[in-house]
Amino acid sequence: QVQLVESGGGLVQTGGSLRLSCAASGRTFSSYAVGWFRQAPGKEREFVTTISGSGARIKYADSVLGRFTISRDNAKNTVYLQMNSLKPEDTAVYYCAASSKVGIVGREYDYWGQGTQVTVSS
């Protein structure tokens, strides 16, 4: 069982930066891939990025490649999402999720956090 708690969301202007954190409980955290997904109002949830348990494998959605960076600190049971050059279209609720697979589809993830709101003003 893994419990996830996101933090770090907020309001930022276009071009600004935010760093989200996903803190996990459980002694086996390092065995899970952790992904970030987001959902904007009226839109479907979409994949953002994911990182394997060791950190060796990372995937990004094309829409965030070069702007967002995922990382993890297994000693702290935490995954980070550094978001730079933010755009209004990045506005969404951001969720972290854990899975045994380094997948890009939400249904591959077994555990989810409650989400954190990111709003980018134009």
Solvent accessible surface area in square Angstrom, and as a share of the most:
residue,aa,sasa,rsa
1,Q,165,0.73
2,V,5,0.03
3,Q,119,0.53
4,L,10,0.05
5,V,88,0.50
6,E,6,0.03
7,S,58,0.38
8,G,38,0.37
9,G,31,0.30
10,G,29,0.28
11,L,133,0.66
12,V,25,0.14
13,Q,137,0.61
14,T,73,0.42
15,G,51,0.49
16,G,21,0.20
17,S,58,0.37
18,L,35,0.17
19,R,135,0.49
20,L,0,0.00
21,S,24,0.16
22,C,0,0.00
23,A,49,0.38
24,A,14,0.11
25,S,51,0.33
26,G,30,0.29
27,R,244,0.89
28,T,81,0.47
29,F,1,0.01
30,S,60,0.39
31,S,78,0.50
32,Y,36,0.14
33,A,4,0.03
34,V,0,0.00
35,G,0,0.00
36,W,0,0.00
37,F,2,0.01
38,R,12,0.05
39,Q,73,0.32
40,A,23,0.18
41,P,117,0.74
42,G,91,0.88
43,K,138,0.58
44,E,153,0.69
45,R,112,0.41
46,E,77,0.35
47,F,29,0.12
48,V,1,0.00
49,T,0,0.00
50,T,0,0.00
51,I,4,0.02
52,S,11,0.07
53,G,12,0.12
54,S,95,0.61
55,G,24,0.23
56,A,88,0.68
57,R,136,0.50
58,I,74,0.37
59,K,73,0.31
60,Y,56,0.21
61,A,20,0.16
62,D,132,0.68
63,S,62,0.40
64,V,0,0.00
65,L,114,0.57
66,G,78,0.75
67,R,32,0.12
68,F,5,0.02
69,T,74,0.43
70,I,3,0.02
71,S,50,0.32
72,R,34,0.12
73,D,47,0.24
74,N,53,0.27
75,A,102,0.79
76,K,139,0.59
77,N,39,0.20
78,T,14,0.08
79,V,0,0.00
80,Y,35,0.13
81,L,0,0.00
82,Q,58,0.26
83,M,0,0.00
84,N,59,0.30
85,S,59,0.38
86,L,1,0.01
87,K,81,0.34
88,P,51,0.32
89,E,116,0.52
90,D,0,0.00
91,T,34,0.20
92,A,1,0.01
93,V,43,0.24
94,Y,0,0.00
95,Y,51,0.19
96,C,0,0.00
97,A,0,0.00
98,A,0,0.00
99,S,0,0.00
100,S,89,0.57
101,K,121,0.51
102,V,22,0.13
103,G,8,0.08
104,I,91,0.46
105,V,53,0.31
106,G,9,0.08
107,R,208,0.76
108,E,57,0.25
109,Y,11,0.04
110,D,96,0.50
111,Y,50,0.19
112,W,77,0.27
113,G,10,0.10
114,Q,113,0.50
115,G,12,0.12
116,T,20,0.12
117,Q,86,0.38
118,V,0,0.00
119,T,47,0.27
120,V,7,0.04
121,S,41,0.27
122,S,133,0.86
